[in-house]
């Protein structure tokens, strides 16, 4: 990766973020005559192991993984993979962590975000504790993580930001993480 030396010179780390599936991607596959099970082949970032393989192939200290726990929750449910095992696979390479909540359900064709919210579908970016992500077990798998944590919630929850931050801090402390 040509940008790795630039990142090194600037003292930054480039994070390759894992992705989540979308209903439109399945529709494109089906129009192309492909099976829904083929999505991870064309959207490799859905599997943490594929992101890890990419980061390992680059093998540079300024290239790591941005682990989005919400994206991973959706992807592992869609692929019938093990969420906690995927975190364990990613853990040594994680340099940046995105925290938000959802219910692990793919969107069912609702165009409006408000409709998806009503049905608890897609990447909702809920405050932690509002969905079904098992944060305690996830943080157990990230016991050695010392990087930045981004509480990545939607602006519509700004009135709940203090609660979201307090819940996140509590969950991290309960799992032995130090907070600066």
C-alpha positions as CSV (number, residue, x, y, z in Angstrom):
1,X,0.0,0.0,0.0
2,X,1.6,3.2,-1.2
3,X,0.0,5.3,1.5
4,X,1.6,3.4,4.4
5,X,4.9,5.3,4.3
6,X,3.0,8.6,4.1
7,X,0.9,7.6,7.2
8,X,4.2,6.7,8.9
9,X,5.7,10.1,8.1
10,X,2.6,11.8,9.4
11,X,2.4,9.7,12.5
12,X,-1.1,8.4,11.7
13,X,-2.6,4.9,11.4
14,X,-4.8,4.0,8.4
15,X,-7.7,1.9,9.5
16,X,-9.4,-0.5,7.1
17,X,-13.0,-0.7,8.4
18,X,-15.2,-3.8,8.2
19,X,-18.5,-3.5,6.4
20,X,-22.1,-4.5,6.8
21,X,-24.5,-6.0,4.3
22,X,-27.3,-4.1,2.6
23,X,-30.5,-5.3,1.0
24,X,-29.6,-3.5,-2.3
25,X,-26.4,-5.5,-2.5
26,X,-28.4,-8.7,-2.4
27,X,-30.7,-7.3,-5.1
28,X,-27.7,-6.5,-7.4
29,X,-26.4,-10.0,-6.9
30,X,-29.7,-11.6,-7.7
31,X,-30.1,-9.5,-10.9
32,X,-26.6,-10.7,-11.9
33,X,-27.7,-14.4,-11.4
34,X,-25.6,-14.8,-8.2
35,X,-26.7,-16.5,-5.0
36,X,-27.2,-14.4,-1.8
37,X,-24.5,-16.6,-0.2
38,X,-22.0,-15.1,-2.7
39,X,-22.2,-11.6,-1.2
40,X,-19.2,-11.9,1.1
41,X,-17.1,-12.8,-2.0
42,X,-18.0,-9.4,-3.6
43,X,-18.2,-7.4,-0.4
44,X,-15.2,-8.9,1.4
45,X,-15.2,-6.3,4.2
46,X,-18.2,-8.2,5.6
47,X,-15.9,-10.8,7.1
48,X,-13.4,-9.6,9.7
49,X,-11.0,-12.4,8.6
50,X,-10.9,-10.8,5.1
51,X,-10.0,-7.4,6.5
52,X,-7.4,-9.0,8.7
53,X,-5.9,-10.8,5.7
54,X,-5.6,-7.5,3.9
55,X,-3.9,-5.8,6.8
56,X,-1.6,-8.7,7.3
57,X,-0.7,-8.7,3.5
58,X,0.2,-5.0,3.7
59,X,2.2,-5.7,6.9
60,X,3.0,-2.1,8.0
61,X,2.7,-0.7,11.5
62,X,0.7,2.3,10.3
63,X,-2.0,0.1,8.7
64,X,-4.5,-1.6,11.0
65,X,-8.2,-2.4,11.3
66,X,-11.1,-0.1,12.3
67,X,-13.5,-2.5,13.9
68,X,-17.1,-1.3,13.8
69,X,-19.0,-3.5,16.2
70,X,-22.3,-2.6,14.7
71,X,-21.3,-3.5,11.2
72,X,-19.8,-6.7,12.4
73,X,-23.1,-7.6,14.3
74,X,-25.1,-7.2,11.1
75,X,-22.6,-9.0,8.9
76,X,-22.1,-12.0,11.1
77,X,-25.9,-12.4,11.4
78,X,-26.3,-12.2,7.6
79,X,-23.5,-14.7,7.0
80,X,-24.3,-17.0,9.9
81,X,-20.8,-16.4,11.3
82,X,-19.8,-16.3,15.0
83,X,-19.8,-12.6,16.2
84,X,-17.4,-13.2,19.1
85,X,-15.1,-15.4,17.2
86,X,-14.9,-12.7,14.5
87,X,-13.9,-10.2,17.2
88,X,-11.2,-12.5,18.4
89,X,-9.8,-12.9,14.9
90,X,-9.7,-9.1,14.5
91,X,-8.5,-8.2,18.0
92,X,-4.7,-8.2,17.3
93,X,-5.1,-5.9,14.4
94,X,-7.7,-3.4,15.8
95,X,-6.3,0.1,16.0
96,X,-9.6,2.0,16.1
97,X,-13.0,1.0,17.5
98,X,-16.4,2.2,16.5
99,X,-19.2,1.5,19.1
100,X,-22.9,1.7,18.3
101,X,-25.8,-0.7,18.7
102,X,-28.3,-2.5,16.5
103,X,-30.4,-5.6,16.4
104,X,-28.4,-7.6,13.8
105,X,-31.3,-7.5,11.3
106,X,-30.8,-6.7,7.6
107,X,-33.1,-4.0,6.3
108,X,-36.1,-5.5,4.7
109,X,-36.6,-3.0,1.9
110,X,-37.7,0.1,3.8
111,X,-36.3,3.1,2.1
112,X,-36.9,5.6,5.0
113,X,-34.5,5.4,7.9
114,X,-37.4,6.0,10.2
115,X,-39.2,2.9,8.9
116,X,-36.0,0.8,9.4
117,X,-35.8,2.2,13.0
118,X,-39.4,1.2,13.7
119,X,-38.6,-2.4,12.7
120,X,-35.1,-2.5,14.3
121,X,-33.4,-3.1,10.9
122,X,-30.1,-2.2,9.5
123,X,-27.1,-0.1,10.8
124,X,-29.2,2.1,13.2
125,X,-26.2,3.6,15.1
126,X,-28.2,3.3,18.3
127,X,-26.6,4.2,21.7
128,X,-24.9,1.2,23.2
129,X,-27.4,-0.8,25.3
130,X,-30.4,0.0,23.1
131,X,-30.0,-3.0,20.7
132,X,-28.8,-6.5,21.1
133,X,-25.0,-6.4,20.6
134,X,-23.3,-8.4,23.4
135,X,-20.9,-5.6,24.4
136,X,-19.6,-7.3,27.6
137,X,-18.5,-10.4,25.7
138,X,-17.2,-8.2,22.8
139,X,-15.0,-6.1,25.2
140,X,-13.8,-9.4,26.8
141,X,-12.4,-10.3,23.3
142,X,-10.7,-6.9,23.1
143,X,-9.1,-7.1,26.5
144,X,-5.7,-5.8,25.2
145,X,-7.1,-3.0,23.1
146,X,-5.7,0.4,24.0
147,X,-6.6,2.6,21.0
148,X,-9.3,5.2,20.3
149,X,-12.9,4.5,20.7
150,X,-15.5,6.3,18.7
151,X,-19.1,6.4,20.1
152,X,-20.7,6.4,16.6
153,X,-24.4,7.2,17.2
154,X,-26.8,9.1,15.0
155,X,-27.4,12.8,15.6
156,X,-31.1,12.1,16.4
157,X,-29.9,10.6,19.7
158,X,-28.0,13.8,20.8
159,X,-30.4,14.1,23.8
160,X,-29.2,10.7,24.9
161,X,-25.5,11.3,24.4
162,X,-24.7,11.6,28.1
163,X,-26.5,8.3,28.8
164,X,-24.7,6.6,25.8
165,X,-21.4,7.8,27.0
166,X,-22.1,6.7,30.6
167,X,-23.2,3.3,29.4
168,X,-20.2,2.9,27.2
169,X,-17.8,3.9,30.0
170,X,-19.6,1.6,32.5
171,X,-19.4,-1.4,30.1
172,X,-15.7,-0.7,29.4
173,X,-14.8,-0.4,33.1
174,X,-16.8,-3.6,34.0
175,X,-14.6,-5.4,31.5
176,X,-11.3,-4.1,32.9
177,X,-10.6,-1.4,30.4
178,X,-8.9,1.8,31.6
179,X,-10.5,5.0,30.4
180,X,-8.6,8.2,29.8
